[in-house]
Amino acid sequence: MVAATQHDKLVGEDYKRIKEIGILTAREGLRWHLIEAKRGCYDFSSAMPFLNAAQEQGIQVIWDLLHFGWPDYLQVFDSGFVDSFGEFASHAREC
């Protein structure tokens, strides 16, 4: 959905538009499957355009941690899923 709307490329303009109409808070999803494509290797570069645009426009972001699914190497009903999600959430908090 992000690619279809080009929100990842237009986030600065999108935040500018919502600010112009008085909206100062946005919900965004961290794309876990991109951030941890390889188990234990976290790359938050896909979130940086959103962070930078939010700072530039003075928008508060509420991060959704499980909106776009999970990495391919995980199965939602596996016993380790909760631990993996907890690790991801811990790293997201530090970001």
N, C-alpha and C positions, 0 to 999 in steps of 0.2 A: 504494500500500500504506500509506503514511503516513496519508493521509486516511481510509482504511478502518479502521485501528486507532486513529485519533485520537491517535497518539503525539505528533504535533506540538502538540496541545493538552494532553495528559496527561503530558508528559515529566517534569515535576516529581514527580508521583505515581509514575510508572514508576521513576525513579531512586531515590526513597525506598524503594520496595518491594525493589529489588535490593540496596540497601545494607543493609536489614534482614536479608537472608539471607546477607550477607557478600560480595556481589559489588561490587567497587569500580572496575571497568573496563567500559566499554561501547563497542561499535562503532556509529558513526552514519555515515550517508551525507550528504555535502553535495550538495544537489540543483542540479547545475550548470545545468540548464535553467531553474531559477528565478533563480539567482544571476547568470547572464549571459544574460538573455532577449534583450538587444540586444548585438550584438558590441562588445566592449570596455567595456561598462558593467557594473560589478560591484556587486551589492547583496546583502550577506550577511545581511540582516535575517531571512531564513528560518532561518538557523542560530542566531540569538541566543537563542531560547527554550531550545535545547539547551545552549548555552554557559552561560547563566545558571543553569539547573537543575543542570548538572554542578558549577558552582562552589558553589552552595548546599548540595549533598549531598556534596561531596567525591569526585565520580566522575571518574576519568580517562577521557577520550574518545579513541578511536582513530578518526580520520576516514578514511572511504572516499571517494575522490574521483570514482569512476566507477561507482558502484552503480546510480544512477537514470538513466543515459543522459547525453545531451548536448543542447545547444540545437538547436532546429529548423533553424536556418540552416546547420548543419554536416552534412556527410556523412562517415561513419566512414572511408571509403576515399579521401576527397579528400586531396591532398598537404598541405594546410594544417591538417589535423586535429591532427597531433602538435604543431605550433607553438601552435595554439589551446589544446590541453590543457595545454601547458607554461605558457602565460600564466595560465590559470585556476589551475593548481597554485601558481604564484608568488604570485598574489593571495591564495589560501587560506592560504598560509604566513604572510603578513603579518597576517591577520585575528586 
